Amino acid sequence: MTRDRELTEEIRVIHRDNYGVYGARKIHAALRREGRPVARCTVERLMRMAGLRGVVRDKSPRTTRPAPETGRPRDLVERQFTAGAPNRLWVADITYIKTHSGWVYAAFVIDVFSRMVVGWQVATSLYTELALDALEMGIWRRRHTGADLSGLIHHSDRGVQYRALRYTERLDEAAAVASVGSRGDSYDNALAEAFNSLFKAELIRNAGPWTGINDVEIAVAEYVDWFNQRRLHGELGHVPPAEFEALHAASPAPQTTP
């Protein structure tokens, strides 16, 4: 029983330090990363006894408004959200947060390869600047590390923010290629929609209610840092996005046969 008590305390710390969102699967992965070989069923049992559980995601409704169909860029992704390296494919979307002062909107840009949030912004309106500021952050951050963004595919839904002239011109300036979902439903931008669902479950509903844009902005900054640097992602083998990219950068380049 002493071992159970010690392990339960470790589980409580991991759960608390990760927004209280981890279920047994991620707690188990976190313990193994710390060198604690423990059975997942043991983690499930101790979490159940301690009254700990992970968050449950809901489906998030669409926030962007579809733009008219004239001149829509091709869908270069066709619902295949995979990439072999960073800066090959980014997805972008907008979600909303209800506060005591009114609605606040959050725009995110995500690198599909690592699930890294490369850019974000919050605002009290859905003007183009919201999405454009998130894009600018992503471009600046990646170029700051010496990345070449030429040929990058930027994928979004049909929202007017992403079809605006200033937005598409900025993509052109970065030598990126715009891609827009072709069918007009949530599956067109499924990876970004999945992130929004996580964001709403892990931060917005979990840590609310919210007073206004100021506390939302601080919380989003902290959440994005945690999401990129510490959150374990099952799709990445239970490592954080930053670590996943570092491992990729350190791996030897594939050899080509002459």
GIRA-V908141 format. One line per field, one symbol per residue. phi: phi as a letter, one per 20 degrees, with the letter a starting at -180 (. if undefined). A space follows every 50 residues. Layout:
phi: ???
//
This chain:
phi: .ffffffffffgfffffcmmdfeffffffffffendfcfffffgfffffe mdbeededfeffdfefegffmfffeedlmdecbeafmebdccaccccecf epfcdcdcccefgdmffebbacaecdfgggfffffgffffffffenfeef ngeddbeegffeefgffffffffemedfccgedncffgcffffffgffgf fedfffdffdfaffffffffgfffffgfecfedgfdmlcfgffffffffe ffffedef
//
